């Protein structure tokens, strides 16, 4: 892991005279900005950058990569540190810095990060621009960052949410008019079924957005209860059979007496989200295989799909809004499930993909529920 010990001396002392003048100009900017060296380590951060990540003294940020400073959840789970994990190759901040330092060109992009803020997961979207410094000496770059989470929210509400609702409400309205003018009883039944389906779609999308708002604002209050594994499996199988046409094979390697302490509704919804994501991303009709096992005091749910996901698409799952909006419908459900599991139930979610076995979506959480209570209390 990086340490701020590498940055001895003040930030201004480590910069050339030309860069010091630039640093003074950066401090006047309302956008977050930092100067990074050829290794991607911060050698100077302006006041806006420092305050955004809870550091009142800019020098406290020296010698760290931006993901470490922002407490990116990927950094916290990567032993080698920020920029060294597999997922880091698809991070918008890391890519912009690397390409800028390598090519000497200005590189702009977006980054979707899940940050560990005050011991709680928070999704954020950033606009990133890396500009090479032409001063004599080692390669450096200015990295400017703007939080565009609010704009992303609005874009989602306009393009993915409101438009979807308008279309389905329009269907309901049209079918209702047909029913009013139709005397055929058989056609009545068909039209009524269409109204029910469109209404379910609208209610489902409204409920999803409500879940998102509550999960991000801390308004989810888990109810810890004993959950029998066999009852959980039965509920999951019934819901999957109702919602999906793709078969699900469950291999429960726990005894019928096995009990989990958790919130039954949050856990079931998170598992269903995992199944839906696997189904929507699959182009294989051989079905899904779910293995449930106990290991080291944790309950592990591993859902196997024969389809192979691209590396970028794999890491788009469980992001707030990914850089590519084409992933939004799938990743939003997975992101909500991630907040529920990691922020409120004390567990972990993710997915792995390999040409030899396809894709495995996984969810694990403590069997006794203790960690989930501690995580929510923090």
C-alpha positions in Angstrom: 0.0 0.0 0.0 1.1 3.5 -0.6 2.1 5.7 2.4 2.2 9.4 2.8 5.7 8.9 4.3 7.1 9.1 0.8 6.2 12.7 0.5 8.7 14.4 2.9 8.7 18.1 3.0 5.8 20.4 2.0 4.0 20.1 -1.3 5.3 23.5 -2.5 8.9 22.5 -1.6 8.8 19.5 -3.9 7.7 21.5 -6.9 9.8 23.5 -9.3 9.3 27.3 -9.4 7.2 27.0 -12.5 5.0 24.3 -10.9 4.7 26.4 -7.8 3.2 29.2 -9.8 0.8 26.7 -11.4 -0.1 25.3 -7.9 -1.0 28.8 -6.8 -3.4 29.1 -9.8 -4.8 25.6 -9.0 -5.7 26.8 -5.5 -8.0 29.4 -7.1 -10.0 26.8 -8.9 -13.3 25.4 -7.5 -12.6 22.1 -9.2 -10.5 19.4 -7.5 -7.0 19.3 -9.0 -3.8 17.5 -8.2 -0.3 17.2 -9.7 0.9 13.6 -9.9 4.4 12.3 -10.7 5.4 9.6 -13.2 4.3 6.9 -10.8 0.9 8.4 -10.4 1.5 9.6 -6.8 0.2 13.0 -5.7 2.9 15.6 -5.2 0.5 18.5 -4.9 -3.3 18.9 -4.3 -5.3 22.1 -4.3 -7.6 23.1 -1.5 -10.8 21.9 -3.3 -9.2 18.4 -3.7 -8.1 18.3 -0.1 -11.4 19.4 1.4 -13.4 17.0 -0.8 -11.7 14.0 0.7 -11.6 15.2 4.3 -8.1 16.5 4.5 -7.6 20.0 5.7 -3.9 20.0 5.1 -2.9 19.3 1.5 0.5 17.9 2.5 -1.3 15.0 4.2 -2.1 13.6 0.7 1.5 13.4 -0.6 2.9 10.1 -1.8 -0.5 8.5 -2.3 -2.5 7.6 -5.4 -5.9 9.2 -5.9 -7.8 6.0 -5.3 -6.1 5.6 -1.9 -6.9 9.2 -0.9 -10.5 8.9 -2.0 -10.8 5.5 -0.2 -11.9 3.7 -3.3 -13.5 0.3 -2.3 -11.3 -1.4 -5.0 -8.2 0.0 -3.4 -9.2 -1.2 0.1 -9.7 -4.7 -1.2 -6.5 -4.8 -3.3 -3.4 -5.9 -1.3 -1.0 -4.3 -3.9 -2.7 -0.9 -3.6 -4.4 1.6 -5.9 -3.6 1.2 -9.6 -2.3 -2.4 -9.0 -5.5 -4.4 -9.0 -7.2 -6.1 -12.0 -10.2 -3.7 -11.7 -7.9 -0.7 -11.7 -7.3 -1.2 -15.5 -10.9 -0.2 -16.0 -10.9 2.8 -13.6 -11.5 6.1 -15.5 -9.1 8.0 -13.2 -6.3 5.5 -13.5 -6.7 5.1 -17.3 -6.6 8.9 -17.8 -3.4 9.3 -15.7 -1.6 6.3 -17.3 -2.4 7.3 -20.9 -1.5 11.0 -20.3 1.9 10.1 -18.8 2.6 7.5 -21.5 1.5 9.5 -24.6 2.1 13.0 -23.4 -1.4 13.9 -24.6 -4.4 15.4 -22.8 -6.7 12.6 -21.8 -10.3 13.1 -20.6 -12.9 10.6 -19.4 -15.3 9.6 -16.7 -15.0 7.4 -13.6 -17.6 5.5 -11.6 -16.3 4.8 -8.2 -17.7 3.4 -5.0 -16.0 5.1 -2.1 -15.8 4.1 1.6 -16.9 7.3 3.2 -17.2 7.3 7.0 -17.3 3.5 6.9 -20.2 3.5 4.5 -20.2 2.8 0.8 -21.1 5.8 -1.4 -21.3 5.8 -5.2 -19.8 8.8 -7.0 -19.3 9.7 -10.7 -16.4 11.9 -11.7 -15.3 13.7 -14.9 -11.5 13.4 -15.2 -9.0 15.2 -17.3 -5.2 14.6 -17.2 -2.9 17.2 -18.8 0.9 16.6 -19.1 3.2 19.2 -17.5 5.8 20.4 -19.9 8.2 21.7 -17.2 11.8 20.4 -17.2 12.4 17.3 -15.0 10.5 14.0 -14.4 7.1 13.5 -16.1 4.2 14.9 -14.3 0.5 15.6 -15.0 -2.2 17.8 -13.7 -5.3 15.8 -12.9 -8.6 17.8 -12.6 -11.6 16.1 -11.2 -15.2 17.2 -11.2 -18.0 15.5 -9.3 -20.8 14.9 -11.8 -22.9 12.6 -9.6 -25.8 15.0 -9.7 -25.8 15.3 -13.5 -25.6 11.5 -13.8 -28.6 11.2 -11.5 -30.5 13.7 -13.6 -29.6 12.0 -16.8 -30.7 8.7 -15.4 -34.0 10.1 -14.2 -34.7 11.7 -17.6 -33.5 9.0 -20.0 -33.9 5.7 -18.0 -36.6 6.5 -15.5 -39.1 9.1 -16.6 -39.0 8.0 -20.2 -39.6 4.4 -19.1 -42.5 5.5 -16.9 -44.1 7.7 -19.6 -43.9 4.8 -22.2 -45.6 2.3 -19.8 -48.2 4.7 -18.5 -49.0 5.5 -22.2 -49.5 1.7 -22.8 -51.8 1.5 -19.8 -53.8 4.5 -21.0 -54.2 3.1 -24.5 -55.3 -0.3 -23.3 -57.8 1.2 -20.9 -59.3 3.1 -23.8 -59.6 -0.1 -25.9 -61.3 -1.9 -23.0 -63.8 1.0 -22.7 -64.7 0.6 -26.4 -64.5 -3.2 -26.7 -67.4 -5.5 -26.2 -65.5 -8.8 -26.8 -65.0 -10.6 -23.5 -62.0 -12.6 -24.8 -60.3 -9.4 -26.0 -61.1 -7.8 -22.6 -59.0 -10.5 -20.9 -56.1 -9.9 -23.2 -56.2 -6.2 -22.8 -56.5 -6.5 -19.0 -53.5 -8.7 -18.9 -51.5 -6.1 -20.9 -52.5 -3.4 -18.3 -51.4 -5.6 -15.4 -48.1 -6.3 -17.1 -47.4 -2.6 -17.8 -48.5 -1.6 -14.3 -46.1 -4.2 -12.8 -43.3 -2.7 -14.9 -44.0 0.8 -13.7 -44.3 -0.2 -10.0 -41.1 -2.2 -10.3 -39.1 0.7 -11.7 -40.6 3.1 -9.0 -39.7 0.6 -6.3 -36.1 0.3 -7.7 -35.6 4.0 -7.6 -37.0 4.2 -4.1 -34.5 1.4 -3.0 -31.6 3.4 -4.6 -32.5 6.6 -2.7 -33.0 4.8 0.6 -29.8 2.7 0.3 -27.6 5.7 -0.5 -29.1 8.0 2.1 -28.8 5.5 5.0 -32.5 4.9 5.3 -32.4 1.1 5.2 -32.9 -0.5 8.6 -32.1 -4.2 8.5 -34.1 -6.5 10.8 -31.9 -9.4 12.0 -33.7 -12.7 12.2 -32.9 -16.4 12.0 -33.3 -17.6 8.4 -33.4 -21.3 7.7 -31.4 -22.0 4.6 -34.0 -24.4 3.3 -36.7 -21.7 3.5 -34.5 -19.2 1.8 -33.8 -21.7 -1.1 -37.5 -22.4 -1.4 -38.4 -18.7 -1.6 -35.6 -18.1 -4.2 -36.7 -21.0 -6.4 -40.3 -20.0 -6.3 -39.5 -16.4 -7.3 -37.1 -17.4 -10.0 -39.6 -19.8 -11.5 -42.2 -17.0 -11.5 -40.0 -14.3 -13.0 -37.6 -16.1 -15.3 -37.8 -18.7 -18.0 -34.2 -19.8 -17.6 -33.8 -22.8 -15.3 -31.9 -22.5 -12.0 -30.2 -25.5 -10.4 -29.5 -25.1 -6.6 -26.8 -27.2 -5.0 -27.1 -26.5 -1.2 -24.2 -28.0 0.6 -25.6 -27.0 4.0 -27.7 -29.2 6.2 -31.5 -28.5 6.5 -30.9 -27.2 10.0 -28.5 -24.5 8.9 -29.6 -21.0 10.0 -28.4 -17.5 8.9 -28.8 -14.4 11.0 -29.7 -11.6 8.6 -32.5 -9.6 7.0 -34.6 -12.1 5.0 -36.0 -9.5 2.6 -32.7 -7.8 1.8 -30.9 -11.1 1.4 -33.6 -12.6 -0.9 -33.8 -9.4 -3.0 -30.0 -9.3 -3.3 -29.9 -13.0 -4.5 -32.7 -12.3 -7.0 -30.8 -9.3 -8.3 -27.7 -11.6 -8.8 -29.9 -14.1 -10.7 -31.4 -11.4 -12.9 -28.0 -9.9 -13.7 -26.6 -13.3 -14.6 -29.7 -14.0 -16.8 -29.6 -10.7 -18.6 -25.9 -11.0 -19.3 -26.1 -14.6 -20.5 -26.3 -15.7 -24.1 -26.4 -19.4 -23.2 -29.6 -21.4 -22.6 -28.0 -24.1 -20.4 -29.4 -22.3 -17.3 -27.8 -21.2 -14.1 -26.1 -23.2 -11.3 -26.2 -21.8 -7.7 -23.9 -23.4 -5.0 -24.5 -22.5 -1.4 -21.8 -23.5 1.2 -20.4 -22.6 4.6 -16.7 -21.6 5.1 -15.0 -19.9 8.0 -18.2 -18.6 9.6 -19.5 -17.2 6.3 -22.3 -18.3 4.0 -21.3 -18.3 0.4 -23.6 -18.1 -2.6 -21.9 -18.7 -5.9 -24.0 -18.4 -9.1 -22.4 -19.9 -12.2 -23.3 -18.9 -15.8 -21.8 -20.5 -18.8 -21.5 -17.1 -20.6 -18.2 -15.3 -20.6 -18.3 -11.6 -19.8 -15.8 -9.1 -21.2 -13.5 -7.7 -18.6 -14.9 -4.2 -18.9 -18.5 -5.4 -18.6 -17.6 -7.6 -15.6 -16.4 -4.5 -13.7 -19.3 -2.4 -14.9 -21.5 -4.5 -12.6 -21.9 -3.2 -9.1 -21.0 0.3 -10.2 -23.3 3.3 -9.6 -23.6 4.5 -13.2 -20.9 3.1 -15.4 -19.1 5.2 -18.0 -21.1 3.4 -20.6 -24.8 4.1 -20.0 -25.6 0.9 -21.9 -24.8 -1.0 -18.7 -27.2 1.1 -16.6 -30.3 -1.1 -16.5 -28.3 -4.1 -15.3 -25.7 -2.5 -13.1 -28.2 -0.3 -11.2 -29.9 -3.4 -9.7 -26.5 -4.9 -8.9 -25.3 -1.6 -7.4 -28.4 -1.5 -5.1 -27.7 -5.1 -4.1 -24.1 -4.2 -3.4 -25.1 -1.4 -1.0 -27.6 -3.7 0.8 -25.1 -6.5 1.2 -21.9 -4.6 1.9 -23.3 -1.5 3.7 -26.2 -3.1 5.7 -25.5 -6.8 5.9 -21.8 -6.8 6.4 -21.1 -9.1 3.4 -19.5 -8.9 0.0 -20.6 -9.2 -3.6 -18.8 -9.4 -6.9 -18.2 -11.5 -10.1 -15.4 -13.4 -11.7 -15.1 -14.5 -15.3 -12.9 -17.0 -17.0 -12.8 -18.7 -20.4 -12.6 -22.1 -18.7 -15.8 -21.9 -16.6 -17.8 -18.8 -17.7 -18.9 -16.3 -15.1 -19.4 -16.7 -11.4 -21.4 -14.1 -9.5 -20.8 -14.4 -5.7 -22.4 -13.1 -2.5 -21.1 -13.9 0.9 -22.0 -12.7 4.4 -21.4 -13.7 8.0 -23.6 -16.5 9.2 -24.1 -15.1 12.7 -25.0 -11.6 11.4 -22.6 -9.9 13.9 -20.5 -8.1 11.3 -23.6 -6.8 9.6 -24.8 -5.2 12.8 -21.4 -3.7 13.4 -21.1 -2.4 9.8 -24.5 -0.7 10.0 -23.8 0.8 13.4 -20.5 2.3 12.1 
